[in-house]
């Protein structure tokens, strides 16, 4: 069964995009579904909210999209 894609976007800051994304992702995960949250915000607040403090990201969206670098495999960034 194909997955569903949900995109939360708003140009204005402070409207709850990150809070909604983290809450929605957690609620779906609690239901036993697999969830991938992509944090494209330079402040990385969703990553800071959802990941334990001990996790250090070595391959991020930045490295994947950096035009001057050698991009890692996309599977390493998920």
N, CA, C, O and CB atoms as a CASP TS submission, in Angstrom:
PFRMAT TS
TARGET T0000
AUTHOR 0000-0000-0000
METHOD Language model
MODEL 1
PARENT N/A
ATOM      1  N   UNK     1       0.849  -1.176   0.000  1.00  0.00           N
ATOM      2  CA  UNK     1       0.000   0.000   0.000  1.00  0.00           C
ATOM      3  C   UNK     1       0.896   1.241   0.000  1.00  0.00           C
ATOM      4  O   UNK     1       1.784   1.359   0.844  1.00  0.00           O
ATOM      5  CB  UNK     1      -0.967  -0.003   1.228  1.00  0.00           C
ATOM      6  N   UNK     2       0.675   2.152  -0.926  1.00  0.00           N
ATOM      7  CA  UNK     2       1.500   3.352  -0.981  1.00  0.00           C
ATOM      8  C   UNK     2       1.281   4.243   0.242  1.00  0.00           C
ATOM      9  O   UNK     2       0.210   4.255   0.848  1.00  0.00           O
ATOM     10  CB  UNK     2       1.203   4.132  -2.255  1.00  0.00           C
ATOM     11  N   UNK     3       2.327   4.980   0.577  1.00  0.00           N
ATOM     12  CA  UNK     3       2.242   5.895   1.714  1.00  0.00           C
ATOM     13  C   UNK     3       1.480   7.152   1.371  1.00  0.00           C
ATOM     14  O   UNK     3       1.118   7.388   0.218  1.00  0.00           O
ATOM     15  CB  UNK     3       3.620   6.257   2.201  1.00  0.00           C
ATOM     16  N   UNK     4       1.249   7.932   2.361  1.00  0.00           N
ATOM     17  CA  UNK     4       0.589   9.225   2.188  1.00  0.00           C
ATOM     18  C   UNK     4       1.599  10.320   2.472  1.00  0.00           C
ATOM     19  O   UNK     4       2.462  10.172   3.338  1.00  0.00           O
ATOM     20  CB  UNK     4      -0.657   9.360   3.119  1.00  0.00           C
ATOM     21  N   UNK     5       1.491  11.403   1.751  1.00  0.00           N
ATOM     22  CA  UNK     5       2.376  12.545   1.943  1.00  0.00           C
ATOM     23  C   UNK     5       1.546  13.699   2.483  1.00  0.00           C
ATOM     24  O   UNK     5       0.504  14.052   1.931  1.00  0.00           O
ATOM     25  CB  UNK     5       3.097  12.941   0.613  1.00  0.00           C
ATOM     26  N   UNK     6       2.026  14.273   3.561  1.00  0.00           N
ATOM     27  CA  UNK     6       1.377  15.432   4.163  1.00  0.00           C
ATOM     28  C   UNK     6       2.427  16.531   4.248  1.00  0.00           C
ATOM     29  O   UNK     6       3.492  16.319   4.827  1.00  0.00           O
ATOM     30  CB  UNK     6       0.770  15.097   5.585  1.00  0.00           C
ATOM     31  N   UNK     7       2.152  17.674   3.692  1.00  0.00           N
ATOM     32  CA  UNK     7       3.105  18.782   3.678  1.00  0.00           C
ATOM     33  C   UNK     7       2.488  19.971   4.412  1.00  0.00           C
ATOM     34  O   UNK     7       1.375  20.399   4.109  1.00  0.00           O
ATOM     35  CB  UNK     7       3.497  19.171   2.214  1.00  0.00           C
ATOM     36  N   UNK     8       3.238  20.493   5.383  1.00  0.00           N
ATOM     37  CA  UNK     8       2.754  21.629   6.165  1.00  0.00           C
ATOM     38  C   UNK     8       3.631  22.829   5.823  1.00  0.00           C
ATOM     39  O   UNK     8       4.821  22.844   6.141  1.00  0.00           O
ATOM     40  CB  UNK     8       2.776  21.323   7.713  1.00  0.00           C
ATOM     41  N   UNK     9       3.045  23.827   5.179  1.00  0.00           N
ATOM     42  CA  UNK     9       3.810  24.960   4.672  1.00  0.00           C
ATOM     43  C   UNK     9       3.078  26.254   4.968  1.00  0.00           C
ATOM     44  O   UNK     9       1.858  26.339   4.826  1.00  0.00           O
ATOM     45  CB  UNK     9       4.061  24.818   3.163  1.00  0.00           C
ATOM     46  N   UNK    10       3.824  27.251   5.375  1.00  0.00           N
ATOM     47  CA  UNK    10       3.296  28.603   5.516  1.00  0.00           C
ATOM     48  C   UNK    10       4.504  29.526   5.530  1.00  0.00           C
ATOM     49  O   UNK    10       5.473  29.265   6.243  1.00  0.00           O
ATOM     50  CB  UNK    10       2.409  28.769   6.825  1.00  0.00           C
ATOM     51  N   UNK    11       4.462  30.582   4.766  1.00  0.00           N
ATOM     52  CA  UNK    11       5.596  31.508   4.691  1.00  0.00           C
ATOM     53  C   UNK    11       5.809  32.239   6.014  1.00  0.00           C
ATOM     54  O   UNK    11       6.944  32.534   6.389  1.00  0.00           O
ATOM     55  CB  UNK    11       5.379  32.523   3.565  1.00  0.00           C
ATOM     56  N   UNK    12       4.738  32.524   6.703  1.00  0.00           N
ATOM     57  CA  UNK    12       4.831  33.291   7.942  1.00  0.00           C
ATOM     58  C   UNK    12       5.411  32.446   9.067  1.00  0.00           C
ATOM     59  O   UNK    12       5.098  31.262   9.198  1.00  0.00           O
ATOM     60  CB  UNK    12       3.457  33.825   8.343  1.00  0.00           C
ATOM     61  N   UNK    13       6.240  33.054   9.856  1.00  0.00           N
ATOM     62  CA  UNK    13       6.799  32.373  11.021  1.00  0.00           C
ATOM     63  C   UNK    13       5.875  32.456  12.216  1.00  0.00           C
ATOM     64  O   UNK    13       5.011  33.330  12.286  1.00  0.00           O
ATOM     65  CB  UNK    13       8.148  32.959  11.376  1.00  0.00           C
ATOM     66  N   UNK    14       6.058  31.543  13.156  1.00  0.00           N
ATOM     67  CA  UNK    14       5.299  31.592  14.398  1.00  0.00           C
ATOM     68  C   UNK    14       3.858  31.170  14.294  1.00  0.00           C
ATOM     69  O   UNK    14       3.039  31.562  15.125  1.00  0.00           O
ATOM     70  CB  UNK    14       5.345  32.937  14.932  1.00  0.00           C
ATOM     71  N   UNK    15       3.524  30.372  13.281  1.00  0.00           N
ATOM     72  CA  UNK    15       2.133  29.946  13.121  1.00  0.00           C
ATOM     73  C   UNK    15       1.918  28.493  13.541  1.00  0.00           C
ATOM     74  O   UNK    15       0.811  27.970  13.410  1.00  0.00           O
ATOM     75  CB  UNK    15       1.699  30.129  11.680  1.00  0.00           C
ATOM     76  N   UNK    16       2.963  27.836  14.044  1.00  0.00           N
ATOM     77  CA  UNK    16       2.810  26.476  14.561  1.00  0.00           C
ATOM     78  C   UNK    16       3.130  25.361  13.593  1.00  0.00           C
ATOM     79  O   UNK    16       2.698  24.228  13.804  1.00  0.00           O
ATOM     80  CB  UNK    16       1.446  26.296  15.025  1.00  0.00           C
ATOM     81  N   UNK    17       3.875  25.644  12.539  1.00  0.00           N
ATOM     82  CA  UNK    17       4.200  24.606  11.557  1.00  0.00           C
ATOM     83  C   UNK    17       4.990  23.461  12.194  1.00  0.00           C
ATOM     84  O   UNK    17       4.655  22.291  12.004  1.00  0.00           O
ATOM     85  CB  UNK    17       4.998  25.209  10.395  1.00  0.00           C
ATOM     86  N   UNK    18       6.028  23.796  12.940  1.00  0.00           N
ATOM     87  CA  UNK    18       6.866  22.766  13.549  1.00  0.00           C
ATOM     88  C   UNK    18       6.102  22.010  14.627  1.00  0.00           C
ATOM     89  O   UNK    18       6.186  20.783  14.691  1.00  0.00           O
ATOM     90  CB  UNK    18       8.133  23.387  14.141  1.00  0.00           C
ATOM     91  N   UNK    19       5.373  22.703  15.458  1.00  0.00           N
ATOM     92  CA  UNK    19       4.591  22.042  16.517  1.00  0.00           C
ATOM     93  C   UNK    19       3.577  21.082  15.916  1.00  0.00           C
ATOM     94  O   UNK    19       3.428  19.954  16.386  1.00  0.00           O
ATOM     95  CB  UNK    19       3.871  23.084  17.396  1.00  0.00           C
ATOM     96  N   UNK    20       2.880  21.528  14.880  1.00  0.00           N
ATOM     97  CA  UNK    20       1.892  20.676  14.228  1.00  0.00           C
ATOM     98  C   UNK    20       2.555  19.467  13.591  1.00  0.00           C
ATOM     99  O   UNK    20       2.050  18.350  13.708  1.00  0.00           O
ATOM    100  CB  UNK    20       1.117  21.464  13.176  1.00  0.00           C
ATOM    101  N   UNK    21       3.681  19.677  12.919  1.00  0.00           N
ATOM    102  CA  UNK    21       4.384  18.581  12.258  1.00  0.00           C
ATOM    103  C   UNK    21       4.839  17.531  13.266  1.00  0.00           C
ATOM    104  O   UNK    21       4.635  16.336  13.052  1.00  0.00           O
ATOM    105  CB  UNK    21       5.584  19.114  11.477  1.00  0.00           C
ATOM    106  N   UNK    22       5.454  17.970  14.362  1.00  0.00           N
ATOM    107  CA  UNK    22       5.940  17.030  15.384  1.00  0.00           C
ATOM    108  C   UNK    22       4.777  16.294  16.046  1.00  0.00           C
ATOM    109  O   UNK    22       4.849  15.083  16.259  1.00  0.00           O
ATOM    110  CB  UNK    22       6.768  17.774  16.451  1.00  0.00           C
ATOM    111  N   UNK    23       3.728  17.004  16.366  1.00  0.00           N
ATOM    112  CA  UNK    23       2.564  16.379  17.013  1.00  0.00           C
ATOM    113  C   UNK    23       1.871  15.398  16.077  1.00  0.00           C
ATOM    114  O   UNK    23       1.506  14.297  16.490  1.00  0.00           O
ATOM    115  CB  UNK    23       1.566  17.451  17.472  1.00  0.00           C
ATOM    116  N   UNK    24       1.692  15.786  14.835  1.00  0.00           N
ATOM    117  CA  UNK    24       1.047  14.909  13.861  1.00  0.00           C
ATOM    118  C   UNK    24       1.904  13.667  13.600  1.00  0.00           C
ATOM    119  O   UNK    24       1.382  12.554  13.538  1.00  0.00           O
ATOM    120  CB  UNK    24       0.789  15.666  12.543  1.00  0.00           C
ATOM    121  N   UNK    25       3.207  13.856  13.449  1.00  0.00           N
ATOM    122  CA  UNK    25       4.100  12.719  13.240  1.00  0.00           C
ATOM    123  C   UNK    25       4.088  11.763  14.417  1.00  0.00           C
ATOM    124  O   UNK    25       4.061  10.547  14.228  1.00  0.00           O
ATOM    125  CB  UNK    25       5.509  13.201  12.990  1.00  0.00           C
ATOM    126  N   UNK    26       4.108  12.298  15.632  1.00  0.00           N
ATOM    127  CA  UNK    26       4.079  11.453  16.829  1.00  0.00           C
ATOM    128  C   UNK    26       2.750  10.702  16.936  1.00  0.00           C
ATOM    129  O   UNK    26       2.734   9.522  17.287  1.00  0.00           O
ATOM    130  CB  UNK    26       4.310  12.302  18.092  1.00  0.00           C
ATOM    131  N   UNK    27       1.652  11.369  16.640  1.00  0.00           N
ATOM    132  CA  UNK    27       0.338  10.725  16.723  1.00  0.00           C
ATOM    133  C   UNK    27       0.214   9.580  15.730  1.00  0.00           C
ATOM    134  O   UNK    27      -0.336   8.529  16.059  1.00  0.00           O
ATOM    135  CB  UNK    27      -0.768  11.744  16.476  1.00  0.00           C
ATOM    136  N   UNK    28       0.718   9.777  14.525  1.00  0.00           N
ATOM    137  CA  UNK    28       0.660   8.716  13.515  1.00  0.00           C
ATOM    138  C   UNK    28       1.584   7.559  13.903  1.00  0.00           C
ATOM    139  O   UNK    28       1.238   6.393  13.708  1.00  0.00           O
ATOM    140  CB  UNK    28       1.047   9.269  12.122  1.00  0.00           C
ATOM    141  N   UNK    29       2.754   7.882  14.450  1.00  0.00           N
ATOM    142  CA  UNK    29       3.688   6.838  14.886  1.00  0.00           C
ATOM    143  C   UNK    29       3.109   6.017  16.036  1.00  0.00           C
ATOM    144  O   UNK    29       3.316   4.805  16.091  1.00  0.00           O
ATOM    145  CB  UNK    29       5.022   7.462  15.312  1.00  0.00           C
ATOM    146  N   UNK    30       2.393   6.655  16.945  1.00  0.00           N
ATOM    147  CA  UNK    30       1.763   5.950  18.057  1.00  0.00           C
ATOM    148  C   UNK    30       0.744   4.935  17.538  1.00  0.00           C
ATOM    149  O   UNK    30       0.508   3.907  18.172  1.00  0.00           O
ATOM    150  CB  UNK    30       1.086   6.949  19.016  1.00  0.00           C
ATOM    151  N   UNK    31       0.148   5.223  16.399  1.00  0.00           N
ATOM    152  CA  UNK    31      -0.814   4.304  15.788  1.00  0.00           C
ATOM    153  C   UNK    31      -0.121   3.143  15.074  1.00  0.00           C
ATOM    154  O   UNK    31      -0.784   2.309  14.457  1.00  0.00           O
ATOM    155  CB  UNK    31      -1.704   5.056  14.805  1.00  0.00           C
ATOM    156  N   UNK    32       1.202   3.087  15.156  1.00  0.00           N
ATOM    157  CA  UNK    32       1.946   1.978  14.568  1.00  0.00           C
ATOM    158  C   UNK    32       2.378   2.193  13.133  1.00  0.00           C
ATOM    159  O   UNK    32       2.881   1.265  12.500  1.00  0.00           O
ATOM    160  CB  UNK    32       1.135   0.757  14.637  1.00  0.00           C
ATOM    161  N   UNK    33       2.199   3.376  12.611  1.00  0.00           N
ATOM    162  CA  UNK    33       2.606   3.682  11.235  1.00  0.00           C
ATOM    163  C   UNK    33       4.046   4.157  11.209  1.00  0.00           C
ATOM    164  O   UNK    33       4.546   4.690  12.199  1.00  0.00           O
ATOM    165  CB  UNK    33       1.683   4.746  10.612  1.00  0.00           C
ATOM    166  N   UNK    34       4.708   3.968  10.091  1.00  0.00           N
ATOM    167  CA  UNK    34       6.059   4.494   9.906  1.00  0.00           C
ATOM    168  C   UNK    34       5.958   5.945   9.446  1.00  0.00           C
ATOM    169  O   UNK    34       5.142   6.269   8.583  1.00  0.00           O
ATOM    170  CB  UNK    34       6.865   3.635   8.877  1.00  0.00           C
ATOM    171  N   UNK    35       6.779   6.812  10.014  1.00  0.00           N
ATOM    172  CA  UNK    35       6.702   8.246   9.755  1.00  0.00           C
ATOM    173  C   UNK    35       8.091   8.771   9.425  1.00  0.00           C
ATOM    174  O   UNK    35       9.065   8.430  10.096  1.00  0.00           O
ATOM    175  CB  UNK    35       6.103   9.001  10.971  1.00  0.00           C
ATOM    176  N   UNK    36       8.180   9.590   8.407  1.00  0.00           N
ATOM    177  CA  UNK    36       9.407  10.300   8.079  1.00  0.00           C
ATOM    178  C   UNK    36       9.096  11.789   8.119  1.00  0.00           C
ATOM    179  O   UNK    36       8.305  12.282   7.315  1.00  0.00           O
ATOM    180  CB  UNK    36       9.973   9.867   6.678  1.00  0.00           C
ATOM    181  N   UNK    37       9.712  12.501   9.046  1.00  0.00           N
ATOM    182  CA  UNK    37       9.568  13.955   9.130  1.00  0.00           C
ATOM    183  C   UNK    37      10.825  14.564   8.531  1.00  0.00           C
ATOM    184  O   UNK    37      11.932  14.281   8.988  1.00  0.00           O
ATOM    185  CB  UNK    37       9.343  14.442  10.617  1.00  0.00           C
ATOM    186  N   UNK    38      10.662  15.389   7.524  1.00  0.00           N
ATOM    187  CA  UNK    38      11.789  16.067   6.890  1.00  0.00           C
ATOM    188  C   UNK    38      11.826  17.495   7.406  1.00  0.00           C
ATOM    189  O   UNK    38      10.896  18.273   7.190  1.00  0.00           O
ATOM    190  CB  UNK    38      11.679  16.033   5.327  1.00  0.00           C
ATOM    191  N   UNK    39      12.911  17.829   8.092  1.00  0.00           N
ATOM    192  CA  UNK    39      13.068  19.154   8.692  1.00  0.00           C
ATOM    193  C   UNK    39      13.921  20.006   7.760  1.00  0.00           C
ATOM    194  O   UNK    39      15.147  19.899   7.766  1.00  0.00           O
ATOM    195  CB  UNK    39      13.714  19.063  10.118  1.00  0.00           C
ATOM    196  N   UNK    40      13.282  20.841   6.967  1.00  0.00           N
ATOM    197  CA  UNK    40      13.987  21.675   5.992  1.00  0.00           C
ATOM    198  C   UNK    40      14.229  23.090   6.523  1.00  0.00           C
ATOM    199  O   UNK    40      14.654  23.969   5.773  1.00  0.00           O
ATOM    200  CB  UNK    40      13.193  21.738   4.688  1.00  0.00           C
ATOM    201  N   UNK    41      13.963  23.310   7.793  1.00  0.00           N
ATOM    202  CA  UNK    41      14.168  24.612   8.420  1.00  0.00           C
ATOM    203  C   UNK    41      15.612  24.714   8.908  1.00  0.00           C
ATOM    204  O   UNK    41      16.081  23.810   9.599  1.00  0.00           O
ATOM    205  CB  UNK    41      13.171  24.827   9.596  1.00  0.00           C
ATOM    206  N   UNK    42      16.332  25.788   8.570  1.00  0.00           N
ATOM    207  CA  UNK    42      17.726  25.922   9.023  1.00  0.00           C
ATOM    208  C   UNK    42      17.872  25.890  10.547  1.00  0.00           C
ATOM    209  O   UNK    42      18.937  25.527  11.047  1.00  0.00           O
ATOM    210  CB  UNK    42      18.311  27.215   8.494  1.00  0.00           C
ATOM    211  N   UNK    43      16.835  26.260  11.292  1.00  0.00           N
ATOM    212  CA  UNK    43      16.912  26.215  12.750  1.00  0.00           C
ATOM    213  C   UNK    43      16.809  24.793  13.288  1.00  0.00           C
ATOM    214  O   UNK    43      17.187  24.541  14.432  1.00  0.00           O
ATOM    215  CB  UNK    43      15.819  27.070  13.353  1.00  0.00           C
ATOM    216  N   UNK    44      16.304  23.862  12.485  1.00  0.00           N
ATOM    217  CA  UNK    44      16.211  22.435  12.817  1.00  0.00           C
ATOM    218  C   UNK    44      15.452  22.169  14.112  1.00  0.00           C
ATOM    219  O   UNK    44      15.827  21.279  14.875  1.00  0.00           O
ATOM    220  CB  UNK    44      17.595  21.845  12.924  1.00  0.00           C
ATOM    221  N   UNK    45      14.401  22.920  14.368  1.00  0.00           N
ATOM    222  CA  UNK    45      13.640  22.730  15.605  1.00  0.00           C
ATOM    223  C   UNK    45      12.900  21.402  15.642  1.00  0.00           C
ATOM    224  O   UNK    45      12.762  20.811  16.714  1.00  0.00           O
ATOM    225  CB  UNK    45      12.654  23.857  15.780  1.00  0.00           C
ATOM    226  N   UNK    46      12.418  20.913  14.494  1.00  0.00           N
ATOM    227  CA  UNK    46      11.741  19.610  14.492  1.00  0.00           C
ATOM    228  C   UNK    46      12.734  18.505  14.833  1.00  0.00           C
ATOM    229  O   UNK    46      12.407  17.586  15.584  1.00  0.00           O
ATOM    230  CB  UNK    46      11.079  19.335  13.115  1.00  0.00           C
ATOM    231  N   UNK    47      13.937  18.587  14.290  1.00  0.00           N
ATOM    232  CA  UNK    47      14.962  17.589  14.613  1.00  0.00           C
ATOM    233  C   UNK    47      15.300  17.635  16.092  1.00  0.00           C
ATOM    234  O   UNK    47      15.437  16.593  16.732  1.00  0.00           O
ATOM    235  CB  UNK    47      16.231  17.816  13.773  1.00  0.00           C
ATOM    236  N   UNK    48      15.434  18.822  16.634  1.00  0.00           N
ATOM    237  CA  UNK    48      15.731  18.967  18.051  1.00  0.00           C
ATOM    238  C   UNK    48      14.612  18.453  18.939  1.00  0.00           C
ATOM    239  O   UNK    48      14.862  17.987  20.051  1.00  0.00           O
ATOM    240  CB  UNK    48      16.005  20.406  18.370  1.00  0.00           C
ATOM    241  N   UNK    49      13.390  18.536  18.458  1.00  0.00           N
ATOM    242  CA  UNK    49      12.238  18.068  19.227  1.00  0.00           C
ATOM    243  C   UNK    49      12.103  16.549  19.168  1.00  0.00           C
ATOM    244  O   UNK    49      11.811  15.910  20.179  1.00  0.00           O
ATOM    245  CB  UNK    49      10.961  18.723  18.713  1.00  0.00           C
ATOM    246  N   UNK    50      12.314  15.973  17.990  1.00  0.00           N
ATOM    247  CA  UNK    50      12.026  14.556  17.786  1.00  0.00           C
ATOM    248  C   UNK    50      13.207  13.626  18.055  1.00  0.00           C
ATOM    249  O   UNK    50      13.004  12.443  18.329  1.00  0.00           O
ATOM    250  CB  UNK    50      11.557  14.349  16.394  1.00  0.00           C
ATOM    251  N   UNK    51      14.429  14.135  17.983  1.00  0.00           N
ATOM    252  CA  UNK    51      15.595  13.273  18.166  1.00  0.00           C
ATOM    253  C   UNK    51      16.139  13.383  19.586  1.00  0.00           C
ATOM    254  O   UNK    51      16.114  14.459  20.183  1.00  0.00           O
ATOM    255  CB  UNK    51      16.689  13.630  17.154  1.00  0.00           C
ATOM    256  N   UNK    52      16.634  12.264  20.127  1.00  0.00           N
ATOM    257  CA  UNK    52      17.274  12.337  21.446  1.00  0.00           C
ATOM    258  C   UNK    52      18.522  13.212  21.381  1.00  0.00           C
ATOM    259  O   UNK    52      19.132  13.352  20.321  1.00  0.00           O
ATOM    260  CB  UNK    52      17.638  10.922  21.957  1.00  0.00           C
ATOM    261  N   UNK    53      18.897  13.794  22.505  1.00  0.00           N
ATOM    262  CA  UNK    53      20.072  14.667  22.547  1.00  0.00           C
ATOM    263  C   UNK    53      21.352  13.948  22.164  1.00  0.00           C
ATOM    264  O   UNK    53      22.299  14.583  21.699  1.00  0.00           O
ATOM    265  CB  UNK    53      20.226  15.258  23.922  1.00  0.00           C
ATOM    266  N   UNK    54      21.400  12.627  22.351  1.00  0.00           N
ATOM    267  CA  UNK    54      22.614  11.871  22.069  1.00  0.00           C
ATOM    268  C   UNK    54      22.839  11.649  20.570  1.00  0.00           C
ATOM    269  O   UNK    54      23.934  11.254  20.170  1.00  0.00           O
ATOM    270  CB  UNK    54      22.558  10.539  22.777  1.00  0.00           C
ATOM    271  N   UNK    55      21.828  11.892  19.738  1.00  0.00           N
ATOM    272  CA  UNK    55      21.955  11.664  18.299  1.00  0.00           C
ATOM    273  C   UNK    55      22.697  12.832  17.655  1.00  0.00           C
ATOM    274  O   UNK    55      22.301  13.988  17.805  1.00  0.00           O
ATOM    275  CB  UNK    55      20.562  11.477  17.644  1.00  0.00           C
ATOM    276  N   UNK    56      23.752  12.526  16.952  1.00  0.00           N
ATOM    277  CA  UNK    56      24.502  13.531  16.190  1.00  0.00           C
ATOM    278  C   UNK    56      24.329  13.220  14.710  1.00  0.00           C
ATOM    279  O   UNK    56      24.724  12.151  14.244  1.00  0.00           O
ATOM    280  CB  UNK    56      26.025  13.546  16.592  1.00  0.00           C
ATOM    281  N   UNK    57      23.747  14.142  13.984  1.00  0.00           N
ATOM    282  CA  UNK    57      23.515  13.925  12.554  1.00  0.00           C
ATOM    283  C   UNK    57      24.797  14.169  11.769  1.00  0.00           C
ATOM    284  O   UNK    57      25.425  15.219  11.899  1.00  0.00           O
ATOM    285  CB  UNK    57      22.387  14.845  12.036  1.00  0.00           C
ATOM    286  N   UNK    58      25.177  13.194  10.960  1.00  0.00           N
ATOM    287  CA  UNK    58      26.351  13.365  10.110  1.00  0.00           C
ATOM    288  C   UNK    58      25.948  13.569   8.663  1.00  0.00           C
ATOM    289  O   UNK    58      26.651  14.251   7.917  1.00  0.00           O
ATOM    290  CB  UNK    58      27.278  12.163  10.229  1.00  0.00           C
ATOM    291  N   UNK    59      24.844  12.998   8.258  1.00  0.00           N
ATOM    292  CA  UNK    59      24.326  13.189   6.905  1.00  0.00           C
ATOM    293  C   UNK    59      22.949  13.819   7.017  1.00  0.00           C
ATOM    294  O   UNK    59      21.988  13.178   7.440  1.00  0.00           O
ATOM    295  CB  UNK    59      24.267  11.836   6.113  1.00  0.00           C
ATOM    296  N   UNK    60      22.871  15.068   6.635  1.00  0.00           N
ATOM    297  CA  UNK    60      21.606  15.785   6.752  1.00  0.00           C
ATOM    298  C   UNK    60      21.148  16.248   5.374  1.00  0.00           C
ATOM    299  O   UNK    60      21.805  15.997   4.364  1.00  0.00           O
ATOM    300  CB  UNK    60      21.742  16.987   7.713  1.00  0.00           C
ATOM    301  N   UNK    61      20.017  16.923   5.358  1.00  0.00           N
ATOM    302  CA  UNK    61      19.497  17.482   4.118  1.00  0.00           C
ATOM    303  C   UNK    61      20.483  18.482   3.527  1.00  0.00           C
ATOM    304  O   UNK    61      20.577  18.624   2.308  1.00  0.00           O
ATOM    305  CB  UNK    61      18.139  18.150   4.357  1.00  0.00           C
ATOM    306  N   UNK    62      21.214  19.173   4.392  1.00  0.00           N
ATOM    307  CA  UNK    62      22.211  20.138   3.924  1.00  0.00           C
ATOM    308  C   UNK    62      23.280  19.447   3.075  1.00  0.00           C
ATOM    309  O   UNK    62      23.589  19.893   1.971  1.00  0.00           O
ATOM    310  CB  UNK    62      22.864  20.859   5.120  1.00  0.00           C
ATOM    311  N   UNK    63      23.837  18.363   3.596  1.00  0.00           N
ATOM    312  CA  UNK    63      24.869  17.639   2.833  1.00  0.00           C
ATOM    313  C   UNK    63      24.305  17.051   1.546  1.00  0.00           C
ATOM    314  O   UNK    63      24.992  17.005   0.526  1.00  0.00           O
ATOM    315  CB  UNK    63      25.478  16.520   3.687  1.00  0.00           C
ATOM    316  N   UNK    64      23.058  16.605   1.595  1.00  0.00           N
ATOM    317  CA  UNK    64      22.433  16.006   0.419  1.00  0.00           C
ATOM    318  C   UNK    64      22.244  17.029  -0.702  1.00  0.00           C
ATOM    319  O   UNK    64      22.418  16.701  -1.876  1.00  0.00           O
ATOM    320  CB  UNK    64      21.089  15.391   0.794  1.00  0.00           C
ATOM    321  N   UNK    65      21.891  18.260  -0.347  1.00  0.00           N
ATOM    322  CA  UNK    65      21.583  19.283  -1.343  1.00  0.00           C
ATOM    323  C   UNK    65      22.741  20.236  -1.640  1.00  0.00           C
ATOM    324  O   UNK    65      22.611  21.102  -2.506  1.00  0.00           O
ATOM    325  CB  UNK    65      20.407  20.074  -0.888  1.00  0.00           C
ATOM    326  N   UNK    66      23.871  20.094  -0.939  1.00  0.00           N
ATOM    327  CA  UNK    66      25.012  20.985  -1.123  1.00  0.00           C
ATOM    328  C   UNK    66      25.596  20.808  -2.525  1.00  0.00           C
ATOM    329  O   UNK    66      26.115  19.735  -2.836  1.00  0.00           O
ATOM    330  CB  UNK    66      26.092  20.716  -0.048  1.00  0.00           C
ATOM    331  N   UNK    67      25.524  21.839  -3.382  1.00  0.00           N
ATOM    332  CA  UNK    67      26.005  21.692  -4.757  1.00  0.00           C
ATOM    333  C   UNK    67      27.527  21.570  -4.852  1.00  0.00           C
ATOM    334  O   UNK    67      28.038  21.080  -5.859  1.00  0.00           O
ATOM    335  CB  UNK    67      25.545  22.869  -5.582  1.00  0.00           C
ATOM    336  N   UNK    68      28.255  22.001  -3.833  1.00  0.00           N
ATOM    337  CA  UNK    68      29.717  21.956  -3.886  1.00  0.00           C
ATOM    338  C   UNK    68      30.304  20.682  -3.278  1.00  0.00           C
ATOM    339  O   UNK    68      31.499  20.422  -3.421  1.00  0.00           O
ATOM    340  CB  UNK    68      30.286  23.155  -3.175  1.00  0.00           C
ATOM    341  N   UNK    69      29.485  19.899  -2.612  1.00  0.00           N
ATOM    342  CA  UNK    69      30.007  18.714  -1.936  1.00  0.00           C
ATOM    343  C   UNK    69      29.687  17.451  -2.703  1.00  0.00           C
ATOM    344  O   UNK    69      29.017  17.477  -3.736  1.00  0.00           O
ATOM    345  CB  UNK    69      29.450  18.616  -0.532  1.00  0.00           C
ATOM    346  N   UNK    70      30.182  16.339  -2.171  1.00  0.00           N
ATOM    347  CA  UNK    70      29.887  15.022  -2.724  1.00  0.00           C
ATOM    348  C   UNK    70      28.724  14.470  -1.898  1.00  0.00           C
ATOM    349  O   UNK    70      28.926  14.086  -0.746  1.00  0.00           O
ATOM    350  CB  UNK    70      31.159  14.055  -2.688  1.00  0.00           C
ATOM    351  N   UNK    71      27.513  14.422  -2.457  1.00  0.00           N
ATOM    352  CA  UNK    71      26.348  14.067  -1.649  1.00  0.00           C
ATOM    353  C   UNK    71      26.405  12.610  -1.173  1.00  0.00           C
ATOM    354  O   UNK    71      26.822  11.726  -1.922  1.00  0.00           O
ATOM    355  CB  UNK    71      25.068  14.304  -2.447  1.00  0.00           C
ATOM    356  N   UNK    72      25.988  12.364   0.068  1.00  0.00           N
ATOM    357  CA  UNK    72      25.902  10.998   0.565  1.00  0.00           C
ATOM    358  C   UNK    72      24.710  10.301  -0.072  1.00  0.00           C
ATOM    359  O   UNK    72      23.841  10.962  -0.642  1.00  0.00           O
ATOM    360  CB  UNK    72      25.790  10.975   2.105  1.00  0.00           C
ATOM    361  N   UNK    73      24.656   8.980   0.015  1.00  0.00           N
ATOM    362  CA  UNK    73      23.462   8.275  -0.467  1.00  0.00           C
ATOM    363  C   UNK    73      22.229   8.772   0.296  1.00  0.00           C
ATOM    364  O   UNK    73      22.296   9.023   1.499  1.00  0.00           O
ATOM    365  CB  UNK    73      23.625   6.728  -0.301  1.00  0.00           C
ATOM    366  N   UNK    74      21.129   8.907  -0.399  1.00  0.00           N
ATOM    367  CA  UNK    74      19.922   9.441   0.230  1.00  0.00           C
ATOM    368  C   UNK    74      19.477   8.570   1.405  1.00  0.00           C
ATOM    369  O   UNK    74      18.919   9.085   2.375  1.00  0.00           O
ATOM    370  CB  UNK    74      18.791   9.553  -0.800  1.00  0.00           C
ATOM    371  N   UNK    75      19.713   7.267   1.334  1.00  0.00           N
ATOM    372  CA  UNK    75      19.339   6.380   2.438  1.00  0.00           C
ATOM    373  C   UNK    75      20.083   6.716   3.718  1.00  0.00           C
ATOM    374  O   UNK    75      19.565   6.491   4.812  1.00  0.00           O
ATOM    375  CB  UNK    75      19.603   4.936   2.063  1.00  0.00           C
ATOM    376  N   UNK    76      21.306   7.260   3.595  1.00  0.00           N
ATOM    377  CA  UNK    76      22.084   7.651   4.772  1.00  0.00           C
ATOM    378  C   UNK    76      21.547   8.935   5.403  1.00  0.00           C
ATOM    379  O   UNK    76      21.887   9.250   6.544  1.00  0.00           O
ATOM    380  CB  UNK    76      23.552   7.833   4.394  1.00  0.00           C
ATOM    381  N   UNK    77      20.723   9.668   4.682  1.00  0.00           N
ATOM    382  CA  UNK    77      20.190  10.933   5.191  1.00  0.00           C
ATOM    383  C   UNK    77      18.802  10.753   5.817  1.00  0.00           C
ATOM    384  O   UNK    77      18.283  11.668   6.456  1.00  0.00           O
ATOM    385  CB  UNK    77      20.123  11.968   4.061  1.00  0.00           C
ATOM    386  N   UNK    78      18.217   9.595   5.637  1.00  0.00           N
ATOM    387  CA  UNK    78      16.869   9.346   6.167  1.00  0.00           C
ATOM    388  C   UNK    78      16.992   8.835   7.584  1.00  0.00           C
ATOM    389  O   UNK    78      15.982   8.557   8.230  1.00  0.00           O
ATOM    390  CB  UNK    78      16.085   8.329   5.283  1.00  0.00           C
TER
END
